[in-house]
Amino acid sequence: MSSRVLLNGELAHAAEQLARVAPTGLDYVFFTNSGAEATELAIKLARVNGRRRLISTHGGFHGKTNGALSVTGKALFRDPFQPGLVDVTFIAYDDVDALEAELAAGEPAAVILEPIQAEGGVIIPADGFLQAVRELCDSHGALLILDEVQTGLGRLGSWWGSDREGVVPDILLVGKGLSGGVVPVAAVVATPDAYRTISEDPLLHSSTYAGNPLAMSAASAAITALEEDDIIPKAQALGARLLDELQALKEDHAPTVLGDVRGRGLLLAFDFNEDHFAGDFVLELVNRRVIVSTSLNANRVVRLHPAAIMDEDDIQWLLGAMRESADAVEERFGGGSGA
């Protein structure tokens, strides 16, 4: 356990490491214990910087604590706990016109969204969407918060989902793989302007366990491993291969029950035609010792987050399990015999 009275060397080193690999200009780091906590701090930073209006997207997911839930785009999760934060508006994801209209409708705001909606069902926006969002935020004096808790740190085959369009947010949310799955740790990484108030009065936000030496050692080690083991190019290559395999799986093993497959890097999705098709597919995979993720905001979508370090035997085992599982669901609900 670290004290806030004394300098924590592990924290300083982890902050330096994360700022080094973050998009250029994001120089200030505040570590948290979870992605939801990171969202909470991002909201506080937005409001302390005068952006009291929050604009989020339908289908977006940013956590289930009170503030994070208030900007999470599924009413099923929000309604039992209303009222949440005030001055929160939801617009359609990947809709530049809707964002422009909302930004023009009132005082300067903060926009929070994901480069790809993960819990929303691996929804990939049109090319140029993030760049358009950045330009609109600039022209309307809005802060841009990018939630890369699920898309960052190499998951998409690049350091950050925003790298594809060269977009730098005002505030970046990081989590999940930041500790390599070892201990709870996430972070807010911000520009000097966005972070200034916290720099001037650090007691405005604090967290007892945030930045503890164990978590900081794990975060530093995770970043080092990503670089030394060439994880990001491996994620890009393996993701492209698996996407091709999944597209073939759809045609050959689940043509009736499976509507779409999509993804980028190692964030991949099976989009089934019915919710219970997806549920059965998950159970079939579990029976074959493969654990996958359902999508909290899209019940028909099963997400695959494979490890970049899988060897050829692992890949063939995974593909075999997915084909057998798809065959079983197709046989049960599609009336086919599989392949």
C-alpha positions as CSV (number, residue, x, y, z in Angstrom):
1,M,0.0,0.0,0.0
2,S,1.4,3.4,-1.0
3,S,1.1,6.7,0.8
4,R,0.0,9.9,-0.9
5,V,2.6,11.7,1.3
6,L,5.5,10.1,-0.4
7,L,6.5,9.7,-4.0
8,N,5.6,6.3,-5.4
9,G,8.4,5.4,-7.8
10,E,6.4,2.6,-9.5
11,L,3.5,5.0,-10.2
12,A,5.8,7.5,-11.7
13,H,7.4,4.9,-14.0
14,A,4.0,3.5,-15.1
15,A,2.7,6.9,-15.8
16,E,5.8,7.7,-17.9
17,Q,5.4,4.4,-19.8
18,L,1.7,5.0,-20.6
19,A,2.1,8.6,-21.6
20,R,4.9,7.5,-23.9
21,V,2.7,5.1,-25.9
22,A,-0.4,7.3,-25.7
23,P,-1.3,9.6,-28.7
24,T,1.0,12.6,-28.8
25,G,-0.1,15.4,-26.5
26,L,-1.7,13.2,-23.9
27,D,0.9,13.8,-21.2
28,Y,-1.0,13.5,-17.9
29,V,-2.0,10.2,-16.3
30,F,-4.3,9.4,-13.4
31,F,-4.5,5.7,-12.6
32,T,-7.7,4.2,-11.3
33,N,-8.9,0.7,-10.3
34,S,-11.3,0.1,-13.1
35,G,-12.6,1.4,-16.4
36,A,-15.8,2.7,-14.8
37,E,-13.7,4.7,-12.3
38,A,-11.8,6.1,-15.3
39,T,-15.1,7.2,-16.8
40,E,-16.1,8.9,-13.6
41,L,-12.9,10.9,-13.5
42,A,-13.3,11.9,-17.2
43,I,-16.8,13.2,-16.5
44,K,-15.5,15.2,-13.5
45,L,-12.7,16.6,-15.7
46,A,-15.3,17.6,-18.4
47,R,-17.4,19.4,-15.9
48,V,-14.6,21.1,-14.0
49,N,-13.6,22.4,-17.4
50,G,-17.0,23.9,-18.0
51,R,-18.5,21.2,-20.2
52,R,-21.4,20.3,-18.1
53,R,-23.4,18.8,-21.0
54,L,-22.5,15.3,-21.9
55,I,-23.2,13.7,-25.3
56,S,-23.0,9.9,-25.5
57,T,-24.2,7.3,-28.0
58,H,-26.9,4.7,-28.1
59,G,-25.3,1.3,-27.6
60,G,-22.2,2.7,-26.0
61,F,-20.9,1.2,-22.8
62,H,-18.8,3.0,-20.2
63,G,-19.4,1.3,-16.9
64,K,-22.0,0.8,-14.3
65,T,-21.1,3.2,-11.5
66,N,-23.5,6.1,-11.2
67,G,-21.8,8.6,-13.6
68,A,-20.5,6.0,-16.0
69,L,-24.0,4.4,-16.1
70,S,-25.5,7.8,-16.9
71,V,-23.5,7.9,-20.2
72,T,-24.0,4.2,-21.0
73,G,-26.4,3.8,-23.9
74,K,-28.8,1.1,-22.8
75,A,-31.9,2.2,-20.8
76,L,-32.3,-1.3,-19.4
77,F,-29.3,-0.7,-17.2
78,R,-30.0,2.9,-16.4
79,D,-33.7,2.9,-15.7
80,P,-33.7,1.0,-12.3
81,F,-31.3,3.6,-10.9
82,Q,-32.7,6.9,-12.2
83,P,-32.3,9.8,-11.8
84,G,-28.7,9.7,-13.0
85,L,-26.6,12.6,-14.0
86,V,-28.4,15.5,-15.6
87,D,-27.7,17.1,-18.9
88,V,-26.9,13.8,-20.7
89,T,-28.0,13.3,-24.3
90,F,-27.8,10.2,-26.4
91,I,-27.4,10.2,-30.2
92,A,-27.0,7.5,-32.8
93,Y,-23.5,6.1,-33.1
94,D,-21.7,6.9,-36.4
95,D,-24.1,9.7,-37.1
96,V,-22.1,12.9,-37.8
97,D,-25.2,15.0,-38.6
98,A,-26.8,14.1,-35.2
99,L,-23.7,15.0,-33.4
100,E,-23.4,18.3,-35.2
101,A,-27.0,19.2,-34.4
102,E,-26.6,18.3,-30.7
103,L,-23.3,20.2,-30.3
104,A,-25.0,23.3,-31.9
105,A,-28.0,23.0,-29.6
106,G,-26.5,24.4,-26.4
107,E,-23.5,25.3,-24.3
108,P,-20.1,23.6,-25.0
109,A,-20.3,19.9,-24.2
110,A,-18.1,16.8,-23.7
111,V,-18.6,13.9,-26.2
112,I,-17.8,10.4,-25.0
113,L,-17.7,7.5,-27.3
114,E,-15.7,4.4,-28.3
115,P,-13.7,4.1,-31.6
116,I,-15.6,0.8,-32.0
117,Q,-18.5,-0.1,-29.9
118,A,-17.5,-3.3,-28.1
119,E,-20.5,-4.1,-25.8
120,G,-22.7,-2.6,-28.5
121,G,-21.9,-5.5,-30.7
122,V,-18.5,-4.6,-32.3
123,I,-20.1,-1.8,-34.3
124,I,-17.4,-0.3,-36.6
125,P,-18.1,3.2,-37.8
126,A,-17.6,4.5,-41.3
127,D,-14.1,5.6,-42.3
128,G,-13.6,9.2,-41.3
129,F,-16.1,9.2,-38.5
130,L,-13.6,9.8,-35.7
131,Q,-11.9,12.6,-37.7
132,A,-15.3,14.2,-38.3
133,V,-16.0,14.0,-34.5
134,R,-12.7,15.6,-33.7
135,E,-13.3,18.4,-36.1
136,L,-16.9,19.0,-34.8
137,C,-15.6,19.1,-31.2
138,D,-13.0,21.6,-32.1
139,S,-15.4,23.9,-34.0
140,H,-17.9,23.8,-31.1
141,G,-15.5,24.0,-28.2
142,A,-16.3,20.5,-27.0
143,L,-14.1,18.1,-25.2
144,L,-13.6,14.7,-26.8
145,I,-13.4,11.7,-24.5
146,L,-12.4,8.4,-26.2
147,D,-13.2,5.3,-24.2
148,E,-10.5,2.8,-25.3
149,V,-10.8,0.5,-22.3
150,Q,-11.7,-2.4,-24.7
151,T,-10.1,-1.1,-28.0
152,G,-6.8,0.2,-26.8
153,L,-3.4,-1.3,-26.1
154,G,-3.2,-3.3,-29.3
155,R,-6.6,-5.1,-29.4
156,L,-7.4,-3.7,-32.8
157,G,-4.0,-4.3,-34.3
158,S,-2.8,-0.7,-33.4
159,W,-1.9,0.9,-30.1
160,W,-5.2,2.8,-30.1
161,G,-8.4,2.6,-32.1
162,S,-8.0,6.3,-32.8
163,D,-4.7,5.7,-34.5
164,R,-6.4,4.6,-37.8
165,E,-7.5,8.2,-38.4
166,G,-4.8,10.0,-36.5
167,V,-7.2,11.4,-34.0
168,V,-6.0,12.6,-30.6
169,P,-8.8,13.0,-28.0
170,D,-8.7,15.4,-25.0
171,I,-9.1,12.6,-22.6
172,L,-8.3,8.9,-23.2
173,L,-9.7,6.0,-21.1
174,V,-7.5,2.9,-20.7
175,G,-8.1,-0.3,-18.9
176,K,-8.7,-4.1,-19.3
177,G,-5.3,-5.2,-20.7
178,L,-3.4,-2.5,-18.9
179,S,-2.3,-5.0,-16.3
180,G,-2.2,-7.9,-18.6
181,G,-5.2,-9.3,-16.7
182,V,-3.2,-9.6,-13.4
183,V,-4.6,-6.9,-11.1
184,P,-7.3,-4.2,-11.3
185,V,-5.9,-1.1,-13.0
186,A,-7.2,1.5,-15.5
187,A,-6.2,5.0,-16.3
188,V,-7.2,8.4,-17.6
189,V,-4.7,10.0,-19.9
190,A,-5.3,13.7,-20.7
191,T,-3.9,16.8,-22.4
192,P,-2.4,19.4,-20.1
193,D,-5.4,21.7,-20.7
194,A,-8.0,19.1,-19.8
195,Y,-6.0,18.0,-16.7
196,R,-5.0,21.4,-15.4
197,T,-7.5,21.8,-12.6
198,I,-6.5,18.4,-11.1
199,S,-2.8,19.4,-11.4
200,E,-3.6,22.6,-9.5
201,D,-5.6,20.9,-6.8
202,P,-4.9,17.1,-6.6
203,L,-7.3,16.7,-3.8
204,L,-10.3,17.2,-6.1
205,H,-10.0,13.6,-7.0
206,S,-8.4,10.7,-5.1
207,S,-8.7,6.9,-4.8
208,T,-7.3,4.9,-1.9
209,Y,-5.8,2.0,-3.9
210,A,-5.3,3.7,-7.3
211,G,-1.7,3.8,-8.3
212,N,-0.6,1.2,-5.7
213,P,2.8,-0.3,-6.4
214,L,1.6,-3.8,-7.4
215,A,-0.8,-2.4,-10.0
216,M,1.8,0.0,-11.3
217,S,4.4,-2.8,-11.7
218,A,1.8,-4.8,-13.6
219,A,0.9,-1.9,-15.9
220,S,4.6,-1.2,-16.7
221,A,5.2,-4.8,-17.4
222,A,2.2,-5.1,-19.6
223,I,3.4,-2.2,-21.8
224,T,6.9,-3.6,-21.9
225,A,5.5,-7.0,-23.0
226,L,3.4,-5.4,-25.7
227,E,6.5,-3.9,-27.2
228,E,9.1,-6.6,-26.7
229,D,6.8,-9.4,-27.8
230,D,5.6,-7.5,-30.9
231,I,2.0,-8.1,-29.8
232,I,0.5,-5.3,-31.9
233,P,1.6,-6.6,-35.3
234,K,0.8,-10.1,-34.2
235,A,-2.8,-8.9,-33.3
236,Q,-3.2,-7.3,-36.7
237,A,-2.0,-10.4,-38.6
238,L,-3.9,-12.9,-36.5
239,G,-7.0,-10.8,-36.5
240,A,-7.1,-10.6,-40.3
241,R,-6.6,-14.3,-40.6
242,L,-9.3,-15.1,-38.1
243,L,-11.8,-12.7,-39.7
244,D,-11.3,-14.6,-43.0
245,E,-11.9,-17.9,-41.2
246,L,-15.0,-16.6,-39.5
247,Q,-16.5,-15.4,-42.8
248,A,-15.9,-18.9,-44.3
249,L,-17.5,-20.4,-41.1
250,K,-20.6,-18.4,-41.7
251,E,-21.1,-19.6,-45.2
252,D,-20.1,-23.2,-44.6
253,H,-21.4,-23.9,-41.1
254,A,-24.1,-21.5,-40.1
255,P,-25.7,-19.9,-43.2
256,T,-29.2,-19.8,-41.6
257,V,-28.5,-18.8,-38.0
258,L,-25.6,-16.4,-38.4
259,G,-26.3,-13.1,-39.9
260,D,-22.9,-11.4,-40.0
261,V,-19.3,-11.7,-38.8
262,R,-17.1,-8.6,-38.5
263,G,-14.2,-7.2,-36.5
264,R,-10.9,-5.5,-36.5
265,G,-7.7,-6.9,-35.1
266,L,-8.6,-9.2,-32.3
267,L,-12.0,-7.8,-31.5
268,L,-14.3,-10.0,-33.5
269,A,-18.1,-10.6,-33.6
270,F,-20.6,-13.3,-34.5
271,D,-23.9,-11.5,-35.1
272,F,-26.7,-14.1,-34.9
273,N,-30.2,-13.7,-36.3
274,E,-31.8,-14.4,-32.9
275,D,-30.8,-13.9,-29.3
276,H,-31.1,-17.6,-28.3
277,F,-28.9,-18.6,-31.3
278,A,-26.2,-16.6,-29.7
279,G,-26.8,-18.0,-26.3
280,D,-26.7,-21.6,-27.6
281,F,-23.5,-20.8,-29.5
282,V,-21.8,-19.6,-26.2
283,L,-22.9,-22.8,-24.4
284,E,-21.6,-25.0,-27.2
285,L,-18.3,-23.2,-27.1
286,V,-18.0,-23.6,-23.3
287,N,-18.6,-27.3,-23.7
288,R,-15.6,-27.3,-26.0
289,R,-13.5,-25.4,-23.4
290,V,-13.7,-22.0,-25.2
291,I,-14.8,-19.0,-23.3
292,V,-16.2,-16.0,-25.2
293,S,-18.0,-12.8,-24.4
294,T,-21.6,-12.0,-24.9
295,S,-22.4,-8.3,-25.6
296,L,-24.2,-6.4,-22.9
297,N,-25.8,-4.0,-25.3
298,A,-26.5,-6.4,-28.1
299,N,-27.8,-9.8,-27.1
300,R,-27.5,-11.4,-30.5
301,V,-23.7,-10.7,-30.7
302,V,-21.1,-13.0,-29.4
303,R,-17.6,-11.4,-29.2
304,L,-14.3,-13.2,-29.6
305,H,-11.2,-11.7,-28.0
306,P,-8.4,-14.2,-28.8
307,A,-4.9,-13.8,-27.5
308,A,-2.3,-12.6,-29.9
309,I,0.2,-15.2,-28.5
310,M,-1.8,-18.2,-29.7
311,D,0.4,-20.7,-31.6
312,E,-0.8,-22.8,-34.6
313,D,-2.2,-25.6,-32.4
314,D,-4.2,-23.1,-30.4
315,I,-5.6,-21.5,-33.5
316,Q,-6.6,-24.9,-35.0
317,W,-8.2,-25.9,-31.8
318,L,-10.2,-22.7,-31.6
319,L,-11.3,-22.9,-35.2
320,G,-12.4,-26.5,-34.7
321,A,-14.4,-25.6,-31.7
322,M,-16.1,-22.7,-33.4
323,R,-17.0,-24.8,-36.5
324,E,-18.4,-27.7,-34.3
325,S,-20.4,-25.2,-32.3
326,A,-21.7,-23.4,-35.3
327,D,-22.7,-26.8,-36.8
328,A,-24.6,-27.7,-33.6
329,V,-26.6,-24.4,-33.6
330,E,-27.3,-24.6,-37.3
331,E,-28.6,-28.2,-36.9
332,R,-30.8,-27.2,-33.9
333,F,-32.3,-24.0,-35.3
334,G,-31.5,-23.7,-38.9
335,G,-32.7,-27.0,-40.2
336,G,-29.4,-27.7,-41.8
337,S,-26.9,-30.5,-41.3
338,G,-23.8,-28.3,-41.0
339,A,-20.7,-29.0,-43.0
